[in-house]
Structure formats: C-alpha cells, structure tokens
C-alpha cells in the first residue's frame, strides 16, 4: 500500500508498515478486521503486515509531548491570570481616580485650602477602593506602592479650562514567581 499499490486506494493512504493500510480499498481486495489493533486492515497479496508495534510506541510519544507542553501551558495560564488581575486593578483605579477628581473639584468650588483638598482626595480614593493603603504624594513624584497625586491644570497647559487632575498608582503583585509585579496608573480630571 505504501508504493505501487496506491492506485487501488480511494483516499490517500496511511501506512503502518510495508503493505498495510488503515484505509478501505476500491473493492479489489478483501478487508479483514484485526481485533488486536482495533482497526480494519486491508490485506494486500504478498505484502500485508499487521500494525501492532506502532500502538505501543505512540503512548510513550504522547507522554513526552505532554511533558514538554505542560510547562508552556502553565506559563500561558499564569500570564493570562496576571493580565486579568492588571485589568481588574485598572478598572478599580479608574473609579477611584474619578471619585478623587470629583472631590477635588468640589473642594475648589468651596474654596478649601490645597492641603485640605489633598487630604480629601486621598480619603475619597481610599473610600472608593475600600482600603486605607493609598497615600498622598506631590505630582510627578514616583511612589513604590499605592499613591495619589493631585495636579491643578491651568488653561493652556494641555487643557482649555482649569481642571483638577487626580492620578492614582498601584502596584500589581502577580503571585507568579516568574512574573514580577508592575505598576498601573489611572488618571481622571474634572473642571471645578
């Protein structure tokens, strides 16, 4: 079946050794069921052999392929989890930044001092996040963990009106040894 006998096959052959095929022939040779292999093997005159040896080899090959692909699959799942965690954190930080910006705009309307405004913004962000871990830093200062910064954007500096811009940063800890943590940032602005 793996050479000159190809003319008799109705489909392209899959050879299991010299002369044996798992495919049906075009009615020219008898087809005999082989119970030890679990497939139908076509008997070709003078050339047919059974496909018994390949079944045992395939089990070892499958185990090796699984052993090679398992760490790759685990790494892909870990990356997907960390990505989901980062997206979840960014969504939460966007809500916290909006709450802080609205609070800052209200404090400007009331005429409160900048120190009181910064304290109120940090409190609003902590209330929105449900924690007390966010601290206030001056705008442009880097922070190592969770921080809130407030900036008064004047007209003409990238905005057409005066705005209170709140930037919230938080570190995402991956929990996966191969992937280190990283910082995500959200920013919101509201005109007073």
N, C-alpha and C positions, 0 to 999 in steps of 0.2 A: 504494500500500500504506500510505502514511502519512496516511490520512484516511478517505475514504468507502469504500475497498476493505477495510477492516478486517473486514467481515462474512465474507469468504472465508477468513480465516486460522484455522488450527486452534489456534494458540498466539498469545500476544501478539507483535506484530511488532517487528523490529529494523530500522529504516530506514537505508539507505545513500544517501539522496538522494530525490528525488521519485519515488515509484512502485516502487522496487526493494526487495525483502526477501530476507533470507537464509533465511527460513522456508519450509516447504512449504505449499502451498495445499490446500484440501479437494477436489482433483481437478477444479477448474474451468478452470485454465489450465495450459499445458504448462510443465514445468520444464526449463531448459536449463543444462547445466554450463558454467561460464565458467572456462577454464583460466588466464587471465591473473590472476585474483584468487584462485583456488584454492577457491572455494565455489560452491554451486549458487544461482543467482539465478532467481527466478520472473519470467517475462515477463508483464507486465500490458498489456492492449491500450491503446496510445497513450500510456503514461505511464512505461514502463520505461527506466531508465538503468543503466549499469554502475557498480560501486563501486570504481573503480580509484584515485581520489585519496586515499581515507582510509588506505590501507595505508601509503603513504609518510609521511604526517603522524604516524601512530602511533609510528613508530620514533624520531622526534625527541622526542615527548612522553614516551616511556618513558625515554629518556636523561636528560631533565630531572628526571623523578620519581626516578630512581636517584641522580642527583647531589644531590638535596635530601635523600633518605632515608639516604644513606651516612654522613654525619657523625652523624646521630642513632643509627644502628645501632652505629657505632664507640663512641660515648659509652655506650650501654647495655651493650656488651660490657666496656668499661673499668670501669663501676660494678659489674658482676657479678664481675669479677676481683678488685677491691678488697674487695668483700663476702666473697668466698670466702677471701681472704687474712686478713681480720679474724677470720672464724670459725675458720680453721685456727690462728691465733695464740691465740685464747681457749681453744680445746681444749688446746693445749700448755701454756698458763699455768695452767689448772685442775690439770693433773697436777703441775706444778712447785709450785703452792701447797699441794697435798695432801702432797707429799713434804716440803716445808718445815714444815708443821704437825705431821706425824708426828715429824720430827726434833726440833722444839721440845718436844713432849710427852715424848719420851724423855729429853731433856736436863733437863727439870724433874723427872722421876722420879729421875734420877741425882743431882740436887742441884747441877748446874753453875751457874756464875755467869751473869748476864744477858748480859755481854759475850761469853762463850764460846758461849752459846745463839744469839746473833745471828750470830756467825761461822759456826756450824754450819748454821743455817738458810739463810744465803746460799750456803754451799757446796753444800747439798742442792739448792737451786733451780738453781744453775749446772750441777750434775751432771745433773739431770733435763732441762734444756734443752740440754745438750751445748755450753755456751759458758761464758765467764768474764765476760760483759758485765754481769751483774746486780750491783748494789752495794746495800749496806745503808743505809737511812735510818730516822730515827725516825718513828714512826707519826704521820700527819697532815701530814707534810712532802711537798710536791709534788716530783716528780722530772722531769727533762727527757727522760731516755732510759729505761733499764731499771733498776728498783729493787725492793727487797724491804723490807717493813716488818713488824715483829713487835709484837703487842699482847697483853698479858695481860688477858683479860676476866675480871673478878671476878664472883662470883654476884650476881645482882640488876641487873647492867648489861647488859640485853638477853639474858642467858643465865641459866639456872637453876643451872649448875655453872661452876666455873672452867675456862676454855678458853685455849688458845694459838691465836691467830688470826694467820695469815700472809696479807698482801696483796702480790700481785705485779703490777707495772705494766710495760707495754712499749709502745713507740711503733711503730705500723704505718706504714711508708713505702709510699705507694701505687705509686710508679713511673709514675703518670699525671700529666702536667703540670697538668691542670685540677683534680685532686682532691688536696688536701693530706693530709699524714699526720695520724693521730689516735692517741690513747692508749686501750688496752684494759686492763682490770683483772680480775684473778681473786682470789678470796678463799676460804680454807679454814680450818676450825677443828677442833681435836682436844682432847678433855679428857685431861689427864695422868693 
